[in-house]
Amino acid sequence: MKNALAIFGFTVIVTLFYWYVGQQVPQKETYPPKTLEIRPDLNTAEMVEIGKEIVSGKGTCLSCHTMGQSGSLRFPDLGNIGAVAGTHKPGVSDVEYLAESIYDPNAFIVEGFLPGMPVIHKPPISLNDDEILCVIAYLQSLGGTPTVTMQTSHKFSGAAPPSQGAPAAAAAAGAAVSENLDGPGIFAKYGCMACHSVDSPAKMVGPSLYDVGKRLSKAEMYESILDPDAKITAGYPAGVMAATLKGGGFYEKVSSKDLNILVDYLVSLKGNK
């Protein structure tokens, strides 16, 4: 009888815990990134404005970079990048340096920082070449003078996939995909791979999740996402993951369904691939 009561009590506690977790996650529908119209006749000033919007939106750049603030996040502050981009690599112009930083971000690592920036012309961010040109124009404007036009070419031109077509069609496709994502898809959707590896024990900006299912229970996994500073992995600073998730709007965007799929996926990682 005592065992039955203990099991019943435990079941009630677990049920209440997951009910509480579900209530803490905002129940908001997640929409695909806003589609911007990038015309071939945009002038440089217009490109700068569009680039600024991409940096703070679809590009998710502010999840990892600050803009003129002390105490940057995972990657360098970009507040004066337009003034210094042409000085990092001898013989490499600011346009080529900024393009390389976006298309091949680990080719050159700024001293004091670790590799790990995602390649943003590939999924899940998937900026196209025109969007990246606008981002370069905006970055040039930060402390410098933007010079790129919609006709500017560089060695990476043509590397990104073309625009997906009409905004309505792209939005419909994005919505359809988001409803059917599995664990790896949710992991990619929220940019988790920018900081964590899942296919090897290699450390990135954040700890490897290769065998996290052996180390954390499902309840602990929820806690590590919803309250990242509750327990800090040895060797990593406090506050970084919390700031990143809040800065990227994770808590406003994630649904309880996505969170549940993500947690189930992570607890399945046992390091036995």
ABEGO torsion letter per residue (X at the ends): XAAAAAAAAAAAAAAAAAAAAAAABBBBBBBBBBBBBBBAABBAAAAAAAAAAAAABAAGAAAABBBGBBGBBABBBAAAAAAAAAAABBGBBAAAAAAAAAABAAABBBBGBBBGBBBAABOAAGBBAAAAAAAAAAAAABGBBBABBAABBBAABGABBBBAEBAAAAAAAAAAAAAABBAAAAAAAAGAAAABBAABABBBABBBAAAAAAABBAAAAAAAAABAAABBBBGBBBGAAAAAAAAAGAAAABBAAAAAAAAAAAAABAGAX
